[in-house]
Amino acid sequence: MTLVRLLDLDRGGVVELEVDGGAHPNAIIEKLREMGLVSSREAVIYGVSQDGRRIWYVPAATVDQLVAYSNQTKQPLSFRRFPIHGLGEAPR
């Protein structure tokens, strides 16, 4: 298991997760959903953030590669939520 520290750019603060290092990075999103930090009506983008506002995608095949890139470049891993349109109730 790999400890992953992510900055939550929407709510602020740091989130720590234990994820299998050999898993695809989308396992991070599943773990965030399990912890209740992301709803089923939200999409998530993750990557590195140089300025604390924008996220740059990192092409990584595993969680370990993603964490290694973050450590090597000294840029924090971050995530941001986006609503999935069309999943709410129909307007009345």
WOBELFEN-V426698 format. One record per residue. N is the residue number from 1. RES is the residue in one letter. PHI is phi as a letter, one per 20 degrees, with the letter a starting at -180 (NA if undefined). BURIAL is b if it has 9 or more other C-alpha atoms within 8 Angstrom, else e. Layout:
N,RES,PHI,BURIAL ; N,RES,PHI,BURIAL
This chain:
1,M,NA,e ; 2,T,d,b ; 3,L,e,e ; 4,V,d,b ; 5,R,d,b ; 6,L,c,b ; 7,L,e,b ; 8,D,e,b ; 9,L,f,b ; 10,D,e,e ; 11,R,d,e ; 12,G,n,e ; 13,G,n,e ; 14,V,d,e ; 15,V,d,e ; 16,E,d,e ; 17,L,c,b ; 18,E,d,e ; 19,V,c,b ; 20,D,f,e ; 21,G,f,b ; 22,G,e,e ; 23,A,f,b ; 24,H,f,e ; 25,P,g,b ; 26,N,f,e ; 27,A,f,b ; 28,I,f,b ; 29,I,f,b ; 30,E,f,e ; 31,K,f,b ; 32,L,f,b ; 33,R,f,b ; 34,E,f,e ; 35,M,e,e ; 36,G,n,e ; 37,L,e,e ; 38,V,c,b ; 39,S,e,e ; 40,S,f,e ; 41,R,e,e ; 42,E,c,b ; 43,A,d,b ; 44,V,c,b ; 45,I,d,b ; 46,Y,c,b ; 47,G,r,b ; 48,V,d,b ; 49,S,c,b ; 50,Q,e,b ; 51,D,d,e ; 52,G,m,e ; 53,R,c,e ; 54,R,d,e ; 55,I,c,b ; 56,W,d,e ; 57,Y,f,e ; 58,V,d,e ; 59,P,f,e ; 60,A,c,e ; 61,A,e,e ; 62,T,c,b ; 63,V,f,b ; 64,D,f,b ; 65,Q,f,b ; 66,L,f,b ; 67,V,f,b ; 68,A,f,e ; 69,Y,f,b ; 70,S,f,b ; 71,N,f,b ; 72,Q,f,e ; 73,T,e,e ; 74,K,l,e ; 75,Q,d,b ; 76,P,f,b ; 77,L,f,b ; 78,S,b,b ; 79,F,b,b ; 80,R,b,b ; 81,R,e,b ; 82,F,c,e ; 83,P,f,e ; 84,I,e,e ; 85,H,f,e ; 86,G,n,e ; 87,L,e,e ; 88,G,e,e ; 89,E,f,e ; 90,A,f,e ; 91,P,f,e ; 92,R,d,e
